Amino acid sequence: MATVVVSTYKVASYPEGGGHFWVYTQYVLGLQQLGCDVYWLEKLRSSGNAEQDAARVAEFLKRMVRFGLEGKCVLYWERLEESNGGNGVVSRSYIGMAASQAEALFRRADLLVNFHYAIDPALLALFRRTALVDIDPGLLQTWIATGQLAPPPHDVYFSTGETVGTARAQFPDCGITWQRIRPPVCLERWPYTHDPTCEAFTTVSSWWTHDWLRDAQGVLFDNNKRVSFMEFVDLPRLTSQKLELALCLGSWSWRCASAAMRTIWKTGGCSRTTGGGCDTGTRSLELPRRTRPTFRGREGNSVAPSPPA
């Protein structure tokens, strides 16, 4: 049985992110179904509140039991310590195990499937074979090309982007040979259900996350789903099909939402939801079911957010 460690990004510290959680869990379940002995690896992010951090870790470990990962979640804190040579040295402390135990697991593992682009090179070097999986196609390549990210070398590179590494891509391949893959979906956990009384096409999404991307020329691109949704602003006038969306807006986003959007699309009350980083609840809107975020070029002086660290 092959031992595979899956290195994720910001899941345990983001319990409200249901969609974010499932991105990585689908890979774990797929590997398990292939007969692999799978471990979950994650660098923890502190909220600044030790009690809250402990509660989140406990809740995360409890959640992972039903996915066959009891005793197989390797969570760690990183701290940068000064050395006599002037360069910082990264030290790690693990939750519920000694560093020697964790590192023994890493050394005997057959493969690291890594989603953490900024993983510490010293940690990566403990594994015999490594694979970087790009789940932010276009973004990751731009971050690398502009020097915002410098992932340490891996043995193989995968991407969920259909044009990454091809002549059709509108961004560089960064000199990396990318192997294109499709994201896995565990149908046993996501079964098809049919409700004959259901009338609407529905989805859950976010509207605005203050997300911008700066390219090598310094041009900012709007990387929020609002851009694509606005392309469908007139859709309710063109179809009799009922279209509904539970949209995480936040009070600021709702005030700034297009007047056309607020006029044409029916709005409902607020409720709690998972994902999207929403701190004020959601508004229920009738919006198209199948929309995807796109980039729109735009120059400006705003500071683009940092890529995942």
TAZI-V661309 format. One record per residue. N is the residue number from 1. RES is the residue in one letter. SS is DSSP state (2 for helix, 1 for strand, 0 for the rest). PHI is phi in radians with two decimals (999 if undefined). PSI is psi in whole degrees, -180 to 180 (* if undefined). Layout:
n: <N:N>
res: <RES:RES>
ss: <SS:SS>
phi: <PHI:PHI>
psi: <PSI:PSI>
This chain:
n: <1:2:3:4:5:6:7:8:9:10:11:12:13:14:15:16:17:18:19:20:21:22:23:24:25:26:27:28:29:30:31:32:33:34:35:36:37:38:39:40:41:42:43:44:45:46:47:48:49:50:51:52:53:54:55:56:57:58:59:60:61:62:63:64:65:66:67:68:69:70:71:72:73:74:75:76:77:78:79:80:81:82:83:84:85:86:87:88:89:90:91:92:93:94:95:96:97:98:99:100:101:102:103:104:105:106:107:108:109:110:111:112:113:114:115:116:117:118:119:120:121:122:123:124:125:126:127:128:129:130:131:132:133:134:135:136:137:138:139:140:141:142:143:144:145:146:147:148:149:150:151:152:153:154:155:156:157:158:159:160:161:162:163:164:165:166:167:168:169:170:171:172:173:174:175:176:177:178:179:180:181:182:183:184:185:186:187:188:189:190:191:192:193:194:195:196:197:198:199:200:201:202:203:204:205:206:207:208:209:210:211:212:213:214:215:216:217:218:219:220:221:222:223:224:225:226:227:228:229:230:231:232:233:234:235:236:237:238:239:240:241:242:243:244:245:246:247:248:249:250:251:252:253:254:255:256:257:258:259:260:261:262:263:264:265:266:267:268:269:270:271:272:273:274:275:276:277:278:279:280:281:282:283:284:285:286:287:288:289:290:291:292:293:294:295:296:297:298:299:300:301:302:303:304:305:306:307:308:309>
res: <M:A:T:V:V:V:S:T:Y:K:V:A:S:Y:P:E:G:G:G:H:F:W:V:Y:T:Q:Y:V:L:G:L:Q:Q:L:G:C:D:V:Y:W:L:E:K:L:R:S:S:G:N:A:E:Q:D:A:A:R:V:A:E:F:L:K:R:M:V:R:F:G:L:E:G:K:C:V:L:Y:W:E:R:L:E:E:S:N:G:G:N:G:V:V:S:R:S:Y:I:G:M:A:A:S:Q:A:E:A:L:F:R:R:A:D:L:L:V:N:F:H:Y:A:I:D:P:A:L:L:A:L:F:R:R:T:A:L:V:D:I:D:P:G:L:L:Q:T:W:I:A:T:G:Q:L:A:P:P:P:H:D:V:Y:F:S:T:G:E:T:V:G:T:A:R:A:Q:F:P:D:C:G:I:T:W:Q:R:I:R:P:P:V:C:L:E:R:W:P:Y:T:H:D:P:T:C:E:A:F:T:T:V:S:S:W:W:T:H:D:W:L:R:D:A:Q:G:V:L:F:D:N:N:K:R:V:S:F:M:E:F:V:D:L:P:R:L:T:S:Q:K:L:E:L:A:L:C:L:G:S:W:S:W:R:C:A:S:A:A:M:R:T:I:W:K:T:G:G:C:S:R:T:T:G:G:G:C:D:T:G:T:R:S:L:E:L:P:R:R:T:R:P:T:F:R:G:R:E:G:N:S:V:A:P:S:P:P:A>
ss: <0:0:1:1:1:1:1:0:0:0:0:0:0:0:0:0:0:2:2:2:2:2:2:2:2:2:2:2:2:2:2:2:2:0:0:0:1:1:1:1:1:1:1:0:0:0:0:0:0:2:2:2:2:2:2:2:2:2:2:2:2:2:2:2:2:2:2:0:0:0:0:0:1:1:1:1:1:1:1:1:1:0:0:0:0:0:0:0:1:1:1:1:1:1:0:0:0:0:2:2:2:2:2:2:2:2:2:2:0:0:1:1:1:1:0:0:0:0:0:0:2:2:2:2:0:0:0:0:0:1:1:1:1:1:0:0:0:0:2:2:2:2:2:2:2:0:0:0:0:0:0:0:0:0:0:1:1:1:1:0:0:0:0:0:0:0:0:0:0:0:0:0:0:0:0:0:0:1:1:1:0:0:0:0:0:0:0:0:0:0:0:0:0:0:0:0:0:0:0:1:1:1:1:1:1:1:0:0:0:0:0:1:1:1:0:0:0:0:0:1:1:1:0:0:0:2:2:2:2:2:0:0:0:0:2:2:2:0:0:0:0:1:1:1:1:1:1:1:0:2:2:2:2:2:2:2:0:0:2:2:2:2:2:2:0:0:1:1:1:1:1:0:0:0:0:0:0:0:0:0:0:1:1:1:1:0:0:0:0:0:0:0:0:0:0:0:1:1:0:0:0:0:0:0:0:0:0:0:0>
phi: <999:-1.30:-1.74:-2.15:-1.82:-1.87:-1.64:-1.80:-2.34:0.96:-1.83:-1.06:-1.56:-2.32:-1.13:-1.39:-1.55:-1.06:-1.13:-1.09:-1.06:-1.26:-0.94:-1.39:-1.13:-1.05:-1.16:-1.05:-1.13:-1.11:-1.15:-1.09:-1.18:-1.40:1.68:-1.48:-1.59:-1.84:-2.13:-1.81:-2.09:-2.71:-1.44:-1.46:-2.02:-1.44:-1.50:1.61:-2.14:-1.07:-1.16:-1.17:-1.05:-1.11:-1.15:-1.17:-1.11:-1.08:-1.15:-1.11:-1.09:-1.16:-1.10:-1.31:-1.05:-1.32:-1.86:1.30:-2.02:-1.13:1.32:-2.14:-1.83:-1.83:-1.87:-2.54:-1.80:-2.00:-2.45:-1.60:-1.95:-1.34:-2.08:-1.12:-1.35:1.71:-1.58:-1.23:-2.02:-1.47:-2.00:-2.19:-2.16:-1.79:-1.48:1.34:-2.75:-1.38:-1.03:-1.11:-1.16:-1.09:-1.21:-1.14:-1.09:-1.08:-1.24:-1.58:-1.11:-1.38:-2.76:-1.86:-1.71:-1.90:-1.85:-1.63:-1.06:-1.76:-1.04:-1.11:-0.96:-1.15:-1.22:-1.03:-1.16:-1.30:-1.62:-1.28:-2.50:-2.33:-2.33:-1.61:-1.97:-1.54:-1.94:-2.23:-1.03:1.57:-1.19:-1.05:-1.11:-1.22:-1.06:-1.19:-1.11:-1.65:1.38:-1.36:-2.38:-2.41:-1.03:-1.14:-1.06:-2.06:-1.28:-2.42:-2.27:-2.05:-2.53:-1.48:-1.40:-1.27:-1.93:-1.01:1.39:-2.02:-1.19:-1.40:-1.19:-1.73:-2.59:-1.27:-1.61:1.12:1.27:-1.85:-1.51:-1.65:-1.82:-1.46:-2.32:-1.80:-1.09:-1.33:-2.35:-1.46:-1.16:-1.12:-1.58:-2.22:-1.25:-1.27:-2.27:-2.15:-2.07:-1.12:-1.61:-1.29:-1.93:-1.96:-1.51:-2.31:-2.79:-2.13:-2.71:-2.06:-1.85:-2.62:-2.26:1.01:-1.82:-2.24:-2.12:-1.81:-1.57:-1.14:-1.58:1.47:-1.43:-1.60:-2.03:-1.27:-1.93:-1.92:-1.19:-0.88:-1.02:-1.25:-1.06:-1.15:-1.19:-1.91:-1.06:-1.65:-1.00:-1.01:-1.38:-1.87:-2.54:-1.61:-1.19:-1.36:-2.17:-2.31:-2.46:-1.58:-1.93:-1.42:-1.84:1.45:-1.08:-1.12:-1.14:-1.17:-1.11:-1.65:-1.11:-0.98:-1.08:-1.11:-1.10:-1.22:-1.42:-1.39:-1.63:-1.22:-2.01:-2.15:-1.41:-1.57:-2.69:-1.45:-2.59:-1.89:1.48:1.42:1.16:-1.41:-1.94:-2.24:1.65:-2.24:-2.07:-1.57:-2.09:-1.57:-2.43:-1.08:-1.29:-1.96:-2.31:-2.32:-1.17:-2.27:-1.76:-2.26:-1.12:-2.83:-1.61:3.11:-1.89:-1.13:-1.57:-1.26:-1.20:-1.32:-1.22:-0.96:-1.97>
psi: <126:139:122:130:129:115:114:-179:118:54:-53:-33:4:64:-24:-6:79:-46:-40:-42:-44:-24:-49:-36:-31:-41:-41:-48:-39:-43:-38:-41:-24:-3:13:150:106:137:148:127:133:136:129:148:128:143:-7:-5:109:-38:-42:-39:-45:-39:-40:-41:-45:-43:-39:-47:-36:-42:-37:-12:-41:-4:17:23:22:125:7:18:117:101:140:154:145:144:135:119:143:146:168:-28:-7:-21:139:146:130:126:150:140:133:149:119:11:157:156:-36:-37:-46:-46:-29:-40:-45:-41:-31:-10:144:-28:142:121:108:122:-3:96:-32:31:145:125:-34:-36:-44:-37:-14:-17:145:-37:139:146:125:130:117:113:14:58:138:-50:-52:-45:-37:-41:-41:-46:-31:4:11:-24:146:77:137:157:137:166:-41:157:128:154:142:-1:129:-21:-4:128:10:170:-17:-16:140:25:159:158:-4:22:16:139:106:135:121:135:165:141:135:153:122:101:-25:-32:-18:66:151:134:147:127:105:-16:-4:130:-17:150:129:158:169:133:-176:160:-44:128:19:37:118:151:128:127:-175:-23:2:8:134:137:133:115:38:149:-18:-37:-49:-38:-38:-22:-19:21:-30:2:-40:-26:-12:-5:153:-6:133:127:127:146:132:105:123:108:-50:152:-40:-45:-38:-40:-33:-1:149:139:-34:-42:-45:-28:-45:-39:134:136:152:-165:176:150:168:150:173:151:170:-7:25:132:2:15:-165:164:141:117:152:110:163:145:-40:92:151:146:141:167:142:123:140:128:151:179:6:153:124:148:157:148:170:135:*>
